[in-house]
């Protein structure tokens, strides 16, 4: 089994904000969350295209998602239910895998603190962007710091933001998919430990080079490099642009 960690050399997500209110409700309830009840098209920092269709039924909004990532489709559903007495929303997000509550969305930023199915602290944040787009970020708590694990930018209608749009101002690097280790006959049967590989990524998150940083046994080096080569990574985003940089990838034997 392989456990892969990519340690970011520099990047922390900046605070986030919200979306425009549904025009027919703006004069009645100054709550931007009602704006989910329409069609949105989104692009994520990982390159996924997300189509969102929101439908209102009384005090509830159901949002259906079609996600296209690397030629594969998946579907999710979010449910927003407004409690007028408490003036709070209850949010169940299949897209983010979280559930929680939040007050009305009346400012620039809207944050839903929502633990996941295992009770781990999670946070969903939406922010309005100039021109009417909105940005949604999901983050998990790491010590005292919220670390984003998903971010997308959405535009009203059927056309997602262009590929060169600012999806996120700052966003950490990540391992999207860890490659598998060769079967035992290809390396020393008794060798165990963790091999650290320095991975050089270009601006498009392609591997430009790699080298061994530390290894407990030389016979593990080639299998570790092969597992690294078979992995998929996302480089960091700094000032809205992906950057080329070096990261540390760990392969456990």
KOLBABA-940297 format. One record per residue (C-alpha): z, x, y negated; chain; residue in three letters; residue number from 1. Coordinates in pm, 1 decimal. Each point is the difference from the previous one (the first is absolute). Last residue first. Example, Ala and Ser with C-alpha at 12.3 -4.5 7.8 and 13.67 -1.06 7.14 Angstrom:
<atoms>
<atom w="714.0" u="1367.0" v="106.0" chaine="A" residu="SER" num="2"/>
<atom w="66.0" u="-137.0" v="344.0" chaine="A" residu="ALA" num="1"/>
</atoms>
This chain:
<atoms>
<atom w="148.3" u="694.0" v="-10.7" chaine="A" residu="UNK" num="253"/>
<atom w="34.4" u="-111.0" v="-362.6" chaine="A" residu="UNK" num="252"/>
<atom w="-277.9" u="47.5" v="-253.9" chaine="A" residu="UNK" num="251"/>
<atom w="95.2" u="34.2" v="-366.5" chaine="A" residu="UNK" num="250"/>
<atom w="-247.2" u="-23.7" v="-287.8" chaine="A" residu="UNK" num="249"/>
<atom w="75.7" u="192.3" v="-319.5" chaine="A" residu="UNK" num="248"/>
<atom w="-221.5" u="-73.4" v="-299.3" chaine="A" residu="UNK" num="247"/>
<atom w="-249.8" u="191.1" v="-212.8" chaine="A" residu="UNK" num="246"/>
<atom w="-182.8" u="-158.0" v="-294.9" chaine="A" residu="UNK" num="245"/>
<atom w="-321.3" u="-157.4" v="-121.1" chaine="A" residu="UNK" num="244"/>
<atom w="66.0" u="-286.1" v="-239.1" chaine="A" residu="UNK" num="243"/>
<atom w="-59.5" u="-374.0" v="-1.9" chaine="A" residu="UNK" num="242"/>
<atom w="-29.4" u="-132.1" v="-357.1" chaine="A" residu="UNK" num="241"/>
<atom w="206.6" u="-267.4" v="-180.0" chaine="A" residu="UNK" num="240"/>
<atom w="210.9" u="259.0" v="-185.5" chaine="A" residu="UNK" num="239"/>
<atom w="95.8" u="162.5" v="331.4" chaine="A" residu="UNK" num="238"/>
<atom w="-91.8" u="-156.0" v="334.6" chaine="A" residu="UNK" num="237"/>
<atom w="112.5" u="187.2" v="310.9" chaine="A" residu="UNK" num="236"/>
<atom w="-220.8" u="63.3" v="301.6" chaine="A" residu="UNK" num="235"/>
<atom w="-41.8" u="-254.4" v="274.9" chaine="A" residu="UNK" num="234"/>
<atom w="-4.5" u="130.6" v="354.8" chaine="A" residu="UNK" num="233"/>
<atom w="-170.6" u="-73.9" v="332.0" chaine="A" residu="UNK" num="232"/>
<atom w="86.2" u="196.3" v="314.8" chaine="A" residu="UNK" num="231"/>
<atom w="-239.8" u="147.1" v="259.3" chaine="A" residu="UNK" num="230"/>
<atom w="-7.5" u="340.2" v="-173.5" chaine="A" residu="UNK" num="229"/>
<atom w="380.1" u="7.2" v="-3.0" chaine="A" residu="UNK" num="228"/>
<atom w="15.6" u="-72.7" v="372.9" chaine="A" residu="UNK" num="227"/>
<atom w="-250.8" u="280.1" v="63.8" chaine="A" residu="UNK" num="226"/>
<atom w="199.6" u="237.8" v="-219.2" chaine="A" residu="UNK" num="225"/>
<atom w="316.5" u="-81.0" v="194.6" chaine="A" residu="UNK" num="224"/>
<atom w="-177.8" u="44.7" v="333.9" chaine="A" residu="UNK" num="223"/>
<atom w="-125.9" u="339.3" v="-123.9" chaine="A" residu="UNK" num="222"/>
<atom w="340.5" u="116.1" v="-120.1" chaine="A" residu="UNK" num="221"/>
<atom w="212.7" u="-105.7" v="295.1" chaine="A" residu="UNK" num="220"/>
<atom w="-75.8" u="311.8" v="206.9" chaine="A" residu="UNK" num="219"/>
<atom w="131.2" u="212.1" v="-288.1" chaine="A" residu="UNK" num="218"/>
<atom w="355.4" u="-134.5" v="55.0" chaine="A" residu="UNK" num="217"/>
<atom w="264.6" u="-113.2" v="-249.8" chaine="A" residu="UNK" num="216"/>
<atom w="-261.0" u="-40.6" v="-278.0" chaine="A" residu="UNK" num="215"/>
<atom w="6.9" u="33.7" v="-378.0" chaine="A" residu="UNK" num="214"/>
<atom w="-259.4" u="-26.9" v="-275.1" chaine="A" residu="UNK" num="213"/>
<atom w="-307.8" u="-34.4" v="218.4" chaine="A" residu="UNK" num="212"/>
<atom w="-322.4" u="-45.3" v="-192.2" chaine="A" residu="UNK" num="211"/>
<atom w="-221.0" u="-279.8" v="-124.3" chaine="A" residu="UNK" num="210"/>
<atom w="-315.0" u="-46.6" v="-205.3" chaine="A" residu="UNK" num="209"/>
<atom w="-208.2" u="-248.0" v="-198.8" chaine="A" residu="UNK" num="208"/>
<atom w="134.4" u="-308.9" v="177.4" chaine="A" residu="UNK" num="207"/>
<atom w="-144.5" u="-304.8" v="-173.9" chaine="A" residu="UNK" num="206"/>
<atom w="221.9" u="-200.5" v="-234.6" chaine="A" residu="UNK" num="205"/>
<atom w="-289.2" u="-62.5" v="-241.6" chaine="A" residu="UNK" num="204"/>
<atom w="144.7" u="236.5" v="-263.4" chaine="A" residu="UNK" num="203"/>
<atom w="21.0" u="278.4" v="259.3" chaine="A" residu="UNK" num="202"/>
<atom w="284.6" u="44.7" v="247.6" chaine="A" residu="UNK" num="201"/>
<atom w="148.5" u="332.3" v="114.2" chaine="A" residu="UNK" num="200"/>
<atom w="233.6" u="-40.7" v="299.0" chaine="A" residu="UNK" num="199"/>
<atom w="279.3" u="250.8" v="60.5" chaine="A" residu="UNK" num="198"/>
<atom w="113.6" u="-43.1" v="360.7" chaine="A" residu="UNK" num="197"/>
<atom w="361.0" u="6.2" v="115.9" chaine="A" residu="UNK" num="196"/>
<atom w="43.8" u="16.3" v="378.0" chaine="A" residu="UNK" num="195"/>
<atom w="309.5" u="-167.1" v="140.3" chaine="A" residu="UNK" num="194"/>
<atom w="162.6" u="84.6" v="333.3" chaine="A" residu="UNK" num="193"/>
<atom w="-83.9" u="20.9" v="366.8" chaine="A" residu="UNK" num="192"/>
<atom w="-180.1" u="238.6" v="234.8" chaine="A" residu="UNK" num="191"/>
<atom w="70.9" u="-39.7" v="371.4" chaine="A" residu="UNK" num="190"/>
<atom w="-348.7" u="-106.3" v="109.0" chaine="A" residu="UNK" num="189"/>
<atom w="-183.0" u="264.0" v="-212.2" chaine="A" residu="UNK" num="188"/>
<atom w="-315.8" u="-166.8" v="-129.9" chaine="A" residu="UNK" num="187"/>
<atom w="-308.0" u="-184.8" v="119.4" chaine="A" residu="UNK" num="186"/>
<atom w="159.1" u="-131.4" v="320.3" chaine="A" residu="UNK" num="185"/>
<atom w="250.2" u="-199.5" v="-213.4" chaine="A" residu="UNK" num="184"/>
<atom w="-236.3" u="-264.1" v="-141.7" chaine="A" residu="UNK" num="183"/>
<atom w="-127.1" u="64.5" v="-350.2" chaine="A" residu="UNK" num="182"/>
<atom w="203.3" u="-147.7" v="-285.1" chaine="A" residu="UNK" num="181"/>
<atom w="-118.3" u="-320.1" v="-166.2" chaine="A" residu="UNK" num="180"/>
<atom w="-102.8" u="-27.6" v="-365.1" chaine="A" residu="UNK" num="179"/>
<atom w="228.1" u="-158.7" v="-259.1" chaine="A" residu="UNK" num="178"/>
<atom w="-142.1" u="-282.4" v="-212.2" chaine="A" residu="UNK" num="177"/>
<atom w="52.7" u="-70.1" v="-368.6" chaine="A" residu="UNK" num="176"/>
<atom w="204.7" u="312.1" v="-75.1" chaine="A" residu="UNK" num="175"/>
<atom w="101.7" u="-32.8" v="-363.6" chaine="A" residu="UNK" num="174"/>
<atom w="-37.2" u="146.8" v="-347.1" chaine="A" residu="UNK" num="173"/>
<atom w="203.7" u="-156.9" v="-277.6" chaine="A" residu="UNK" num="172"/>
<atom w="-131.5" u="-228.2" v="-276.0" chaine="A" residu="UNK" num="171"/>
<atom w="-11.4" u="38.4" v="-378.5" chaine="A" residu="UNK" num="170"/>
<atom w="-204.9" u="-210.3" v="-240.4" chaine="A" residu="UNK" num="169"/>
<atom w="-105.5" u="-242.0" v="271.9" chaine="A" residu="UNK" num="168"/>
<atom w="-324.5" u="-185.4" v="73.8" chaine="A" residu="UNK" num="167"/>
<atom w="-167.2" u="140.1" v="-310.2" chaine="A" residu="UNK" num="166"/>
<atom w="-357.6" u="-116.3" v="53.5" chaine="A" residu="UNK" num="165"/>
<atom w="-252.0" u="249.9" v="142.6" chaine="A" residu="UNK" num="164"/>
<atom w="-74.8" u="-211.2" v="308.0" chaine="A" residu="UNK" num="163"/>
<atom w="-71.4" u="-304.6" v="-215.3" chaine="A" residu="UNK" num="162"/>
<atom w="255.0" u="-285.5" v="-10.0" chaine="A" residu="UNK" num="161"/>
<atom w="-73.8" u="-273.8" v="254.6" chaine="A" residu="UNK" num="160"/>
<atom w="-271.5" u="-264.0" v="-52.3" chaine="A" residu="UNK" num="159"/>
<atom w="70.6" u="-354.5" v="122.8" chaine="A" residu="UNK" num="158"/>
<atom w="210.1" u="-134.0" v="-284.4" chaine="A" residu="UNK" num="157"/>
<atom w="307.1" u="121.4" v="-189.9" chaine="A" residu="UNK" num="156"/>
<atom w="47.5" u="375.5" v="25.7" chaine="A" residu="UNK" num="155"/>
<atom w="262.4" u="178.1" v="211.3" chaine="A" residu="UNK" num="154"/>
<atom w="137.4" u="354.8" v="15.7" chaine="A" residu="UNK" num="153"/>
<atom w="178.6" u="109.9" v="316.3" chaine="A" residu="UNK" num="152"/>
<atom w="301.7" u="209.1" v="96.5" chaine="A" residu="UNK" num="151"/>
<atom w="167.7" u="69.3" v="333.6" chaine="A" residu="UNK" num="150"/>
<atom w="274.4" u="237.6" v="112.6" chaine="A" residu="UNK" num="149"/>
<atom w="177.9" u="53.9" v="-330.8" chaine="A" residu="UNK" num="148"/>
<atom w="325.2" u="202.9" v="3.9" chaine="A" residu="UNK" num="147"/>
<atom w="302.8" u="-153.1" v="-172.9" chaine="A" residu="UNK" num="146"/>
<atom w="260.8" u="270.3" v="-58.0" chaine="A" residu="UNK" num="145"/>
<atom w="376.2" u="-4.4" v="63.7" chaine="A" residu="UNK" num="144"/>
<atom w="-22.6" u="111.8" v="362.0" chaine="A" residu="UNK" num="143"/>
<atom w="-350.6" u="-103.4" v="101.2" chaine="A" residu="UNK" num="142"/>
<atom w="-40.0" u="-368.2" v="-85.4" chaine="A" residu="UNK" num="141"/>
<atom w="-333.8" u="-151.8" v="97.2" chaine="A" residu="UNK" num="140"/>
<atom w="-283.7" u="-99.1" v="-232.9" chaine="A" residu="UNK" num="139"/>
<atom w="-273.6" u="-263.8" v="-17.5" chaine="A" residu="UNK" num="138"/>
<atom w="-219.4" u="5.4" v="-310.1" chaine="A" residu="UNK" num="137"/>
<atom w="-218.2" u="-271.0" v="-150.2" chaine="A" residu="UNK" num="136"/>
<atom w="-223.6" u="62.7" v="-301.6" chaine="A" residu="UNK" num="135"/>
<atom w="-149.8" u="-273.1" v="-215.8" chaine="A" residu="UNK" num="134"/>
<atom w="-330.9" u="-42.8" v="-177.3" chaine="A" residu="UNK" num="133"/>
<atom w="-21.6" u="-207.0" v="-319.9" chaine="A" residu="UNK" num="132"/>
<atom w="-179.0" u="239.1" v="-236.0" chaine="A" residu="UNK" num="131"/>
<atom w="293.6" u="236.1" v="-46.2" chaine="A" residu="UNK" num="130"/>
<atom w="225.6" u="5.8" v="306.8" chaine="A" residu="UNK" num="129"/>
<atom w="270.9" u="-246.6" v="101.0" chaine="A" residu="UNK" num="128"/>
<atom w="256.8" u="131.6" v="246.0" chaine="A" residu="UNK" num="127"/>
<atom w="121.5" u="-103.6" v="343.8" chaine="A" residu="UNK" num="126"/>
<atom w="287.0" u="163.0" v="190.0" chaine="A" residu="UNK" num="125"/>
<atom w="100.0" u="-55.5" v="362.3" chaine="A" residu="UNK" num="124"/>
<atom w="316.1" u="179.4" v="112.1" chaine="A" residu="UNK" num="123"/>
<atom w="131.1" u="88.2" v="343.4" chaine="A" residu="UNK" num="122"/>
<atom w="347.9" u="82.1" v="130.7" chaine="A" residu="UNK" num="121"/>
<atom w="2.7" u="13.5" v="382.9" chaine="A" residu="UNK" num="120"/>
<atom w="130.2" u="-312.2" v="171.4" chaine="A" residu="UNK" num="119"/>
<atom w="-213.3" u="47.4" v="311.1" chaine="A" residu="UNK" num="118"/>
<atom w="-236.4" u="-285.5" v="-91.8" chaine="A" residu="UNK" num="117"/>
<atom w="-47.2" u="145.8" v="-349.7" chaine="A" residu="UNK" num="116"/>
<atom w="244.7" u="-31.6" v="-286.9" chaine="A" residu="UNK" num="115"/>
<atom w="-129.2" u="-164.4" v="-319.5" chaine="A" residu="UNK" num="114"/>
<atom w="85.0" u="94.5" v="-354.2" chaine="A" residu="UNK" num="113"/>
<atom w="-271.7" u="-186.0" v="-190.9" chaine="A" residu="UNK" num="112"/>
<atom w="-96.2" u="159.1" v="-330.4" chaine="A" residu="UNK" num="111"/>
<atom w="-209.4" u="-152.4" v="-278.0" chaine="A" residu="UNK" num="110"/>
<atom w="-108.7" u="211.1" v="-295.0" chaine="A" residu="UNK" num="109"/>
<atom w="-151.2" u="-107.0" v="-331.7" chaine="A" residu="UNK" num="108"/>
<atom w="244.9" u="-280.7" v="-56.8" chaine="A" residu="UNK" num="107"/>
<atom w="28.6" u="-365.0" v="103.2" chaine="A" residu="UNK" num="106"/>
<atom w="-19.7" u="17.7" v="378.5" chaine="A" residu="UNK" num="105"/>
<atom w="268.9" u="-243.1" v="101.0" chaine="A" residu="UNK" num="104"/>
<atom w="298.8" u="141.8" v="188.1" chaine="A" residu="UNK" num="103"/>
<atom w="-40.7" u="177.4" v="331.6" chaine="A" residu="UNK" num="102"/>
<atom w="63.0" u="-56.8" v="370.4" chaine="A" residu="UNK" num="101"/>
<atom w="-62.6" u="186.5" v="324.9" chaine="A" residu="UNK" num="100"/>
<atom w="-225.4" u="53.3" v="301.7" chaine="A" residu="UNK" num="99"/>
<atom w="-195.3" u="311.7" v="101.2" chaine="A" residu="UNK" num="98"/>
<atom w="-288.3" u="98.9" v="227.3" chaine="A" residu="UNK" num="97"/>
<atom w="-218.1" u="107.2" v="-293.4" chaine="A" residu="UNK" num="96"/>
<atom w="-304.4" u="-212.3" v="85.7" chaine="A" residu="UNK" num="95"/>
<atom w="206.8" u="-256.0" v="187.5" chaine="A" residu="UNK" num="94"/>
<atom w="196.3" u="-56.7" v="-316.5" chaine="A" residu="UNK" num="93"/>
<atom w="268.1" u="-268.1" v="-2.3" chaine="A" residu="UNK" num="92"/>
<atom w="114.3" u="-65.0" v="-357.1" chaine="A" residu="UNK" num="91"/>
<atom w="267.7" u="-240.5" v="-117.9" chaine="A" residu="UNK" num="90"/>
<atom w="-37.0" u="-57.6" v="-370.9" chaine="A" residu="UNK" num="89"/>
<atom w="287.9" u="-78.4" v="-231.8" chaine="A" residu="UNK" num="88"/>
<atom w="76.6" u="-247.9" v="-275.3" chaine="A" residu="UNK" num="87"/>
<atom w="308.9" u="-102.9" v="198.0" chaine="A" residu="UNK" num="86"/>
<atom w="-64.9" u="-370.6" v="-48.9" chaine="A" residu="UNK" num="85"/>
<atom w="-378.1" u="45.4" v="-18.1" chaine="A" residu="UNK" num="84"/>
<atom w="-15.6" u="175.3" v="339.1" chaine="A" residu="UNK" num="83"/>
<atom w="-350.9" u="152.4" v="24.4" chaine="A" residu="UNK" num="82"/>
<atom w="-154.9" u="82.0" v="337.7" chaine="A" residu="UNK" num="81"/>
<atom w="-240.1" u="293.8" v="36.7" chaine="A" residu="UNK" num="80"/>
<atom w="-155.8" u="55.1" v="344.1" chaine="A" residu="UNK" num="79"/>
<atom w="-215.4" u="299.4" v="88.1" chaine="A" residu="UNK" num="78"/>
<atom w="-252.5" u="7.1" v="283.2" chaine="A" residu="UNK" num="77"/>
<atom w="-168.7" u="283.6" v="182.8" chaine="A" residu="UNK" num="76"/>
<atom w="-340.6" u="77.7" v="153.1" chaine="A" residu="UNK" num="75"/>
<atom w="-156.9" u="311.3" v="147.6" chaine="A" residu="UNK" num="74"/>
<atom w="-353.4" u="136.3" v="-14.3" chaine="A" residu="UNK" num="73"/>
<atom w="-133.7" u="336.2" v="118.0" chaine="A" residu="UNK" num="72"/>
<atom w="-279.9" u="200.7" v="-164.4" chaine="A" residu="UNK" num="71"/>
<atom w="234.2" u="275.4" v="-116.4" chaine="A" residu="UNK" num="70"/>
<atom w="233.3" u="-255.6" v="-161.3" chaine="A" residu="UNK" num="69"/>
<atom w="-101.8" u="-356.8" v="-81.2" chaine="A" residu="UNK" num="68"/>
<atom w="293.3" u="-229.6" v="-75.9" chaine="A" residu="UNK" num="67"/>
<atom w="-38.1" u="-377.9" v="-13.4" chaine="A" residu="UNK" num="66"/>
<atom w="303.7" u="-155.0" v="-163.4" chaine="A" residu="UNK" num="65"/>
<atom w="116.3" u="-361.2" v="-25.9" chaine="A" residu="UNK" num="64"/>
<atom w="239.3" u="-94.6" v="-281.5" chaine="A" residu="UNK" num="63"/>
<atom w="209.4" u="-314.6" v="34.9" chaine="A" residu="UNK" num="62"/>
<atom w="163.1" u="-129.4" v="-316.2" chaine="A" residu="UNK" num="61"/>
<atom w="290.2" u="-243.7" v="-0.5" chaine="A" residu="UNK" num="60"/>
<atom w="154.4" u="-235.3" v="-256.0" chaine="A" residu="UNK" num="59"/>
<atom w="-263.3" u="-268.8" v="52.9" chaine="A" residu="UNK" num="58"/>
<atom w="-272.7" u="143.9" v="223.5" chaine="A" residu="UNK" num="57"/>
<atom w="-170.6" u="294.5" v="-172.0" chaine="A" residu="UNK" num="56"/>
<atom w="-277.9" u="195.8" v="167.8" chaine="A" residu="UNK" num="55"/>
<atom w="-50.8" u="376.3" v="-27.2" chaine="A" residu="UNK" num="54"/>
<atom w="-301.4" u="184.0" v="141.6" chaine="A" residu="UNK" num="53"/>
<atom w="30.1" u="378.7" v="12.5" chaine="A" residu="UNK" num="52"/>
<atom w="-277.2" u="237.7" v="106.6" chaine="A" residu="UNK" num="51"/>
<atom w="121.7" u="356.1" v="67.0" chaine="A" residu="UNK" num="50"/>
<atom w="-226.6" u="305.4" v="9.1" chaine="A" residu="UNK" num="49"/>
<atom w="170.4" u="305.3" v="153.3" chaine="A" residu="UNK" num="48"/>
<atom w="-54.8" u="349.3" v="-142.6" chaine="A" residu="UNK" num="47"/>
<atom w="354.8" u="132.9" v="52.3" chaine="A" residu="UNK" num="46"/>
<atom w="78.5" u="-41.5" v="-370.9" chaine="A" residu="UNK" num="45"/>
<atom w="-76.2" u="-369.6" v="46.3" chaine="A" residu="UNK" num="44"/>
<atom w="-283.1" u="-209.4" v="-143.9" chaine="A" residu="UNK" num="43"/>
<atom w="49.7" u="-366.6" v="-79.4" chaine="A" residu="UNK" num="42"/>
<atom w="-189.7" u="-325.6" v="-35.1" chaine="A" residu="UNK" num="41"/>
<atom w="185.8" u="-303.7" v="-131.9" chaine="A" residu="UNK" num="40"/>
<atom w="-55.0" u="-373.1" v="45.0" chaine="A" residu="UNK" num="39"/>
<atom w="241.3" u="-255.7" v="-140.4" chaine="A" residu="UNK" num="38"/>
<atom w="360.4" u="-113.3" v="42.0" chaine="A" residu="UNK" num="37"/>
<atom w="150.8" u="346.2" v="-59.1" chaine="A" residu="UNK" num="36"/>
<atom w="-0.3" u="-87.0" v="-371.8" chaine="A" residu="UNK" num="35"/>
<atom w="302.0" u="-224.0" v="61.6" chaine="A" residu="UNK" num="34"/>
<atom w="201.4" u="321.7" v="6.1" chaine="A" residu="UNK" num="33"/>
<atom w="-60.7" u="42.1" v="-374.2" chaine="A" residu="UNK" num="32"/>
<atom w="275.6" u="-244.4" v="-89.8" chaine="A" residu="UNK" num="31"/>
<atom w="-3.5" u="-145.5" v="-348.8" chaine="A" residu="UNK" num="30"/>
<atom w="30.9" u="-353.1" v="145.8" chaine="A" residu="UNK" num="29"/>
<atom w="-163.7" u="-284.8" v="-190.7" chaine="A" residu="UNK" num="28"/>
<atom w="-238.6" u="170.6" v="-245.7" chaine="A" residu="UNK" num="27"/>
<atom w="-95.2" u="264.8" v="255.6" chaine="A" residu="UNK" num="26"/>
<atom w="-55.1" u="-249.4" v="276.3" chaine="A" residu="UNK" num="25"/>
<atom w="-368.5" u="-87.4" v="-50.2" chaine="A" residu="UNK" num="24"/>
<atom w="-86.4" u="361.4" v="-85.7" chaine="A" residu="UNK" num="23"/>
<atom w="147.8" u="151.4" v="320.2" chaine="A" residu="UNK" num="22"/>
<atom w="213.8" u="287.5" v="-123.9" chaine="A" residu="UNK" num="21"/>
<atom w="-135.5" u="353.0" v="-33.8" chaine="A" residu="UNK" num="20"/>
<atom w="130.8" u="275.8" v="225.1" chaine="A" residu="UNK" num="19"/>
<atom w="276.7" u="267.0" v="-5.1" chaine="A" residu="UNK" num="18"/>
<atom w="207.6" u="361.7" v="-59.9" chaine="A" residu="UNK" num="17"/>
<atom w="64.3" u="336.5" v="175.7" chaine="A" residu="UNK" num="16"/>
<atom w="217.1" u="303.7" v="-64.5" chaine="A" residu="UNK" num="15"/>
<atom w="-164.0" u="335.0" v="73.8" chaine="A" residu="UNK" num="14"/>
<atom w="-51.0" u="121.5" v="353.5" chaine="A" residu="UNK" num="13"/>
<atom w="120.1" u="352.5" v="68.3" chaine="A" residu="UNK" num="12"/>
<atom w="-223.3" u="297.1" v="71.5" chaine="A" residu="UNK" num="11"/>
<atom w="35.1" u="371.9" v="75.6" chaine="A" residu="UNK" num="10"/>
<atom w="-11.7" u="217.6" v="314.0" chaine="A" residu="UNK" num="9"/>
<atom w="1.7" u="-303.8" v="225.4" chaine="A" residu="UNK" num="8"/>
<atom w="129.8" u="53.5" v="346.0" chaine="A" residu="UNK" num="7"/>
<atom w="-220.6" u="-139.7" v="274.6" chaine="A" residu="UNK" num="6"/>
<atom w="192.8" u="-83.6" v="313.0" chaine="A" residu="UNK" num="5"/>
<atom w="-142.7" u="-44.3" v="346.9" chaine="A" residu="UNK" num="4"/>
<atom w="184.5" u="-83.4" v="317.0" chaine="A" residu="UNK" num="3"/>
<atom w="-203.0" u="50.2" v="315.8" chaine="A" residu="UNK" num="2"/>
<atom w="80.8" u="-123.5" v="346.6" chaine="A" residu="UNK" num="1"/>
</atoms>
